[in-house]
Amino acid sequence: MAFRRHAVAGTLSAFSMCGIAHAQSSVTLYGIADTAVQYISNVGGHSLVQEGNTHAPDIFGLKGVEDLGGGLRTIFDLQGEYLLNNGQSLVPGTLFNRKAYVGLQSDTFGTLTLGRQPSFMYDVLANYQTPLLLGNILSLHQGNLDEVANFFQFANAVKYVSPTFAGFSTGVEFAFGNVPGNFSEGRNYSFFVQYKNGPLSLAAAYANENNRFLELSSFVGLPSLFGTPLRASEGVVADKLVNWGVGATYQFTHVLLHAAFTQSRITLATGQGNANTVDAGANWTVRPDDIIAVGGWVENLDGGNWKTITISNSYLFSKRTSVYQQVTYQHASGANSVASLAGAGLASGRSTTGVSLGIQHFF
């Protein structure tokens, strides 16, 4: 009986502590549900009609904050990606593939977080480029090497972001490889600087990644990369991937202009080279509930050249729900390339077109 009394007392104490913590903190469930009917004109020489997310990834997450007083807060964010059309996780066996961190946030000193986190190429520089600003997964840059999409995250990462002073902010991130006897294996680091003043926004970011797995087989229209074959079901492990880029946006009354340049330097055992990408476009808010956007980019990599343009229209039923229509066209040139829209697969020739009609809901 004494054991039972102690157990009951401990349980009540735990519930009491949870109640106190709940009174001083908040937890939010959030996410995106996005799906579309897509037509792709050329996938392996055939047209393809499919259902899939186009405007944004399907995500779910939990984030929370606890006020510690004096402008100091504890924060956490757990975010995973799923496939709405079949209910499966994007990465089998990984619940929170996009981010999973906890840390401290201070009004005076900035934010320090630890866990699984994207690099600043995604966190900062993606916000200046066509795939994110138009919301079009099919328009991702070849191979997503410059991390416009959050396909690759730094595990075991420590990340710091400063407060904003006179429009400037900066940050640094370091991820441990956790390999005994080899500090550099799997080690990654990244940093950024950003300036915002009224309608103008400027940013530069850098990321250095060792032993990086590249999912090139289904995302880049190349049969080989620097002499390494790209087999249909496999990617390659780069000895090193170094990314850097700059971006700018300017907001007029109804039009947002954006432009960016990124360079991805890939080092394999068989060779090395750069993927250079120039990206630009404009978003026009025709009415508060209707946005028309156009954007495009040109990329060069290992004898391949890709030119991609996309046009998008989004109509907002509410702040949370919208419907969209998108057309994306890509043309490849060079002896070692074919067209390839991200998530659709390799074309049999130089050109392919994707058309999407979809709906998106934020929760």
C-alpha positions as CSV (number, residue, x, y, z in Angstrom):
1,M,0.0,0.0,0.0
2,A,2.9,2.4,0.8
3,F,4.2,1.8,-2.8
4,R,0.8,2.5,-4.2
5,R,0.5,5.7,-2.2
6,H,3.9,6.9,-3.3
7,A,3.1,6.0,-7.0
8,V,-0.2,7.9,-6.8
9,A,1.5,10.9,-5.2
10,G,4.2,10.9,-7.9
11,T,1.6,10.7,-10.6
12,L,-0.4,13.6,-9.2
13,S,2.8,15.6,-8.8
14,A,3.7,15.0,-12.4
15,F,0.2,16.1,-13.6
16,S,0.6,19.2,-11.3
17,M,4.0,20.1,-12.9
18,C,2.5,19.6,-16.4
19,G,-0.3,22.0,-15.5
20,I,2.2,24.6,-14.3
21,A,4.3,24.2,-17.5
22,H,1.2,24.4,-19.7
23,A,0.1,27.6,-18.0
24,Q,3.5,29.2,-18.9
25,S,4.0,27.9,-22.4
26,S,2.2,27.1,-25.7
27,V,2.4,24.3,-28.3
28,T,1.1,24.7,-31.8
29,L,0.2,21.9,-34.3
30,Y,0.7,23.3,-37.9
31,G,1.2,22.1,-41.4
32,I,0.3,22.2,-45.1
33,A,-2.0,20.0,-47.1
34,D,-1.3,20.4,-50.8
35,T,-2.3,18.3,-53.9
36,A,-2.7,18.8,-57.6
37,V,-3.5,17.0,-60.8
38,Q,-0.4,17.2,-63.0
39,Y,0.2,16.6,-66.7
40,I,3.9,16.1,-67.7
41,S,4.4,16.0,-71.5
42,N,7.6,13.9,-71.5
43,V,8.7,11.4,-68.9
44,G,10.9,8.7,-70.6
45,G,9.2,9.5,-73.9
46,H,5.7,9.3,-72.6
47,S,3.1,11.7,-71.2
48,L,2.2,11.3,-67.6
49,V,-0.9,12.3,-65.7
50,Q,-0.6,12.0,-61.9
51,E,-1.6,13.4,-58.5
52,G,1.0,15.1,-56.5
53,N,1.9,18.2,-54.5
54,T,3.2,21.0,-56.6
55,H,2.7,24.4,-54.8
56,A,4.4,23.3,-51.5
57,P,5.5,20.2,-49.7
58,D,3.0,18.4,-47.5
59,I,4.2,19.0,-43.9
60,F,3.1,18.6,-40.4
61,G,4.8,19.9,-37.3
62,L,4.7,20.8,-33.6
63,K,6.3,23.9,-32.3
64,G,6.3,25.5,-28.9
65,V,7.6,28.3,-26.8
66,E,7.9,28.9,-23.0
67,D,8.4,32.4,-21.7
68,L,11.3,32.4,-19.2
69,G,11.1,36.1,-18.4
70,G,13.4,39.0,-19.2
71,G,12.9,38.6,-22.9
72,L,14.2,35.0,-22.8
73,R,12.2,32.0,-24.3
74,T,12.6,28.3,-24.8
75,I,11.6,27.2,-28.2
76,F,11.3,23.9,-30.1
77,D,10.2,22.8,-33.6
78,L,9.5,19.3,-34.9
79,Q,8.6,19.1,-38.6
80,G,8.1,16.2,-40.9
81,E,7.0,15.8,-44.5
82,Y,4.4,13.3,-45.8
83,L,2.7,12.4,-49.1
84,L,-0.9,13.5,-49.1
85,N,-1.9,11.3,-52.0
86,N,-1.0,8.0,-50.1
87,G,-0.5,9.1,-46.5
88,Q,3.1,7.8,-46.3
89,S,6.1,9.6,-44.8
90,L,8.4,11.1,-47.4
91,V,11.4,9.6,-45.7
92,P,10.5,6.1,-44.4
93,G,11.6,5.5,-40.8
94,T,12.2,9.3,-40.1
95,L,9.3,11.1,-38.4
96,F,10.7,14.6,-38.3
97,N,12.9,14.7,-41.5
98,R,12.8,18.5,-42.2
99,K,13.7,19.8,-38.7
100,A,13.9,18.8,-35.1
101,Y,15.5,21.2,-32.6
102,V,15.2,22.9,-29.2
103,G,16.9,26.1,-28.0
104,L,16.8,29.5,-26.4
105,Q,15.6,32.7,-28.0
106,S,16.5,36.2,-26.6
107,D,15.3,39.6,-27.7
108,T,18.8,40.9,-26.9
109,F,21.2,38.2,-27.8
110,G,19.5,36.2,-30.6
111,T,18.6,32.6,-31.0
112,L,20.6,29.4,-30.3
113,T,19.2,26.0,-31.4
114,L,20.5,22.4,-31.4
115,G,19.3,19.4,-33.4
116,R,18.5,18.6,-37.0
117,Q,18.3,21.8,-39.0
118,P,18.6,23.0,-42.6
119,S,21.5,25.1,-43.8
120,F,21.1,28.9,-44.4
121,M,21.1,28.2,-48.2
122,Y,17.5,27.0,-47.6
123,D,16.6,29.1,-44.5
124,V,17.6,32.4,-46.0
125,L,18.6,32.3,-49.7
126,A,15.6,30.2,-50.9
127,N,13.4,33.2,-50.1
128,Y,14.9,35.0,-53.1
129,Q,14.3,32.4,-55.8
130,T,11.6,31.2,-58.2
131,P,10.7,27.8,-56.8
132,L,9.8,29.2,-53.4
133,L,8.4,32.6,-54.3
134,L,6.2,31.0,-57.0
135,G,5.5,27.9,-54.9
136,N,6.4,25.4,-57.7
137,I,8.2,22.2,-56.9
138,L,8.5,21.3,-60.6
139,S,10.6,24.4,-61.0
140,L,13.3,23.4,-58.6
141,H,16.9,23.9,-59.9
142,Q,18.5,20.8,-61.4
143,G,19.5,18.4,-58.6
144,N,18.4,20.9,-55.9
145,L,22.2,21.2,-55.3
146,D,21.8,24.8,-53.9
147,E,19.1,23.6,-51.5
148,V,16.2,25.8,-52.6
149,A,14.1,23.0,-51.3
150,N,14.6,21.5,-47.8
151,F,15.8,18.1,-49.1
152,F,19.0,18.0,-47.0
153,Q,19.4,18.9,-43.3
154,F,22.4,19.1,-41.0
155,A,22.2,16.5,-38.3
156,N,23.8,17.2,-34.9
157,A,23.8,20.9,-35.6
158,V,24.3,23.9,-33.4
159,K,22.8,27.1,-35.0
160,Y,23.0,30.8,-33.9
161,V,21.0,33.7,-35.5
162,S,21.6,37.2,-34.3
163,P,18.9,39.9,-33.6
164,T,18.4,42.5,-36.3
165,F,20.5,45.7,-35.9
166,A,19.9,48.6,-38.3
167,G,18.4,46.1,-40.8
168,F,21.3,43.7,-40.6
169,S,21.2,40.1,-39.3
170,T,23.7,37.2,-39.5
171,G,24.0,33.6,-38.4
172,V,26.3,30.6,-38.2
173,E,25.7,26.9,-38.1
174,F,28.0,24.0,-37.3
175,A,27.1,20.3,-37.6
176,F,29.2,17.6,-36.0
177,G,29.9,14.4,-38.0
178,N,30.0,12.3,-34.8
179,V,32.6,9.9,-36.3
180,P,35.2,8.7,-33.8
181,G,38.7,9.5,-34.9
182,N,37.6,11.5,-38.0
183,F,36.3,15.0,-37.0
184,S,35.9,16.1,-40.7
185,E,33.7,13.1,-41.9
186,G,30.1,14.2,-42.2
187,R,30.9,17.7,-40.9
188,N,28.9,20.6,-42.2
189,Y,28.8,24.3,-41.6
190,S,27.0,27.3,-42.9
191,F,26.6,31.1,-42.4
192,F,24.7,34.1,-43.8
193,V,24.3,37.8,-43.7
194,Q,21.1,39.6,-44.6
195,Y,19.9,43.3,-44.9
196,K,16.3,44.5,-44.9
197,N,15.3,48.1,-45.2
198,G,11.8,49.0,-46.3
199,P,11.0,47.5,-49.7
200,L,14.7,46.3,-50.3
201,S,16.0,42.9,-49.1
202,L,19.6,41.6,-49.7
203,A,21.2,38.3,-48.6
204,A,24.3,36.2,-49.0
205,A,24.7,32.6,-47.8
206,Y,27.4,29.9,-47.7
207,A,27.4,26.2,-46.9
208,N,30.3,23.7,-46.8
209,E,29.2,20.0,-46.6
210,N,31.4,16.9,-46.4
211,N,30.4,13.4,-47.6
212,R,27.1,14.7,-48.9
213,F,24.7,12.3,-50.5
214,L,23.3,13.7,-53.7
215,E,19.9,12.4,-55.0
216,L,20.8,13.2,-58.6
217,S,19.4,10.2,-60.4
218,S,15.8,11.5,-60.4
219,F,16.4,15.3,-60.1
220,V,19.1,16.1,-62.7
221,G,19.0,15.4,-66.4
222,L,22.5,13.9,-66.7
223,P,23.5,10.3,-67.4
224,S,26.8,10.8,-65.6
225,L,28.5,13.4,-63.5
226,F,32.2,14.0,-63.9
227,G,32.6,10.4,-65.0
228,T,30.4,8.9,-62.3
229,P,27.3,7.1,-63.8
230,L,24.0,8.3,-62.4
231,R,22.0,5.1,-62.1
232,A,18.2,5.3,-62.1
233,S,17.7,4.2,-58.5
234,E,20.8,5.6,-56.9
235,G,22.5,8.9,-56.0
236,V,26.2,9.6,-55.4
237,V,28.1,10.6,-52.4
238,A,30.2,13.8,-53.0
239,D,33.4,14.1,-51.1
240,K,32.4,17.8,-50.7
241,L,29.7,20.2,-51.7
242,V,30.3,23.9,-51.3
243,N,27.4,26.2,-51.9
244,W,27.3,30.0,-52.0
245,G,24.8,32.5,-53.3
246,V,23.4,36.0,-53.3
247,G,19.9,37.3,-53.7
248,A,17.8,40.4,-53.8
249,T,14.1,41.4,-53.7
250,Y,12.4,44.7,-54.1
251,Q,8.7,45.3,-53.2
252,F,6.8,47.8,-55.2
253,T,3.1,48.5,-54.3
254,H,1.8,45.5,-56.1
255,V,4.9,43.8,-57.6
256,L,7.7,41.9,-56.0
257,L,10.9,41.6,-58.1
258,H,13.4,39.0,-57.2
259,A,16.8,37.8,-58.5
260,A,19.5,35.4,-57.2
261,F,22.8,33.7,-58.2
262,T,24.0,30.4,-56.7
263,Q,27.1,28.3,-57.3
264,S,27.4,24.7,-56.2
265,R,30.9,23.2,-56.3
266,I,30.8,19.4,-56.3
267,T,33.9,17.3,-55.6
268,L,33.7,13.5,-56.5
269,A,36.4,10.9,-56.6
270,T,36.2,11.1,-60.4
271,G,36.3,14.9,-60.8
272,Q,34.9,18.2,-59.8
273,G,33.0,21.2,-61.2
274,N,30.4,23.9,-60.6
275,A,26.7,24.2,-61.1
276,N,26.0,27.9,-61.7
277,T,22.4,29.1,-61.6
278,V,20.8,32.5,-62.4
279,D,17.2,32.9,-61.2
280,A,14.8,35.9,-61.6
281,G,11.1,36.7,-61.7
282,A,8.2,38.8,-60.5
283,N,5.1,38.3,-58.4
284,W,2.1,40.6,-59.2
285,T,-0.7,41.0,-56.7
286,V,-3.5,41.7,-59.1
287,R,-6.0,41.9,-56.2
288,P,-5.5,41.0,-52.5
289,D,-6.9,37.5,-53.3
290,D,-5.3,36.9,-56.7
291,I,-1.5,36.7,-57.5
292,I,0.1,36.1,-60.9
293,A,3.8,35.3,-61.0
294,V,6.4,34.5,-63.6
295,G,9.9,33.2,-63.0
296,G,12.8,31.3,-64.5
297,W,16.3,30.2,-64.3
298,V,19.3,29.0,-66.3
299,E,21.8,26.4,-64.9
300,N,25.0,24.9,-66.3
301,L,26.6,21.7,-65.0
302,D,29.1,19.3,-66.6
303,G,28.2,19.8,-70.2
304,G,24.5,20.4,-69.5
305,N,22.5,23.6,-69.8
306,W,18.8,23.9,-68.6
307,K,16.5,26.8,-69.2
308,T,13.3,26.7,-67.2
309,I,10.3,29.2,-67.1
310,T,7.2,28.9,-65.0
311,I,3.9,30.9,-64.8
312,S,1.7,30.6,-61.8
313,N,-1.7,32.0,-60.7
314,S,-2.9,31.6,-57.1
315,Y,-6.4,32.5,-56.0
316,L,-7.0,32.8,-52.2
317,F,-10.4,31.7,-50.9
318,S,-9.1,32.7,-47.4
319,K,-5.8,33.3,-45.5
320,R,-5.5,29.5,-45.3
321,T,-6.9,28.0,-48.5
322,S,-6.0,28.7,-52.1
323,V,-6.3,27.1,-55.6
324,Y,-3.6,27.4,-58.1
325,Q,-2.7,26.8,-61.8
326,Q,0.9,26.5,-63.0
327,V,2.7,25.9,-66.3
328,T,6.4,25.0,-66.3
329,Y,8.5,24.5,-69.4
330,Q,12.1,23.3,-69.5
331,H,14.6,23.0,-72.4
332,A,18.0,21.2,-72.1
333,S,21.0,21.6,-74.3
334,G,24.5,20.3,-74.3
335,A,25.9,16.8,-75.2
336,N,25.4,15.4,-71.7
337,S,21.8,16.5,-70.8
338,V,18.1,15.9,-71.1
339,A,15.2,17.8,-69.7
340,S,14.1,16.8,-66.2
341,L,11.4,18.5,-64.0
342,A,11.9,17.8,-60.2
343,G,9.6,15.0,-59.0
344,A,8.5,14.1,-62.5
345,G,11.5,12.1,-63.8
346,L,13.9,12.3,-66.8
347,A,12.5,13.2,-70.2
348,S,13.6,11.3,-73.3
349,G,14.7,14.4,-75.1
350,R,15.5,18.1,-74.8
351,S,12.1,19.5,-73.7
352,T,9.3,18.8,-71.3
353,T,6.2,20.8,-70.0
354,G,4.4,20.4,-66.7
355,V,0.8,21.7,-66.0
356,S,-0.7,21.6,-62.5
357,L,-4.1,22.4,-61.1
358,G,-4.2,22.2,-57.4
359,I,-5.4,23.2,-53.9
360,Q,-3.5,24.2,-50.8
361,H,-4.5,24.5,-47.2
362,F,-2.5,25.8,-44.3
363,F,-3.4,24.6,-40.8
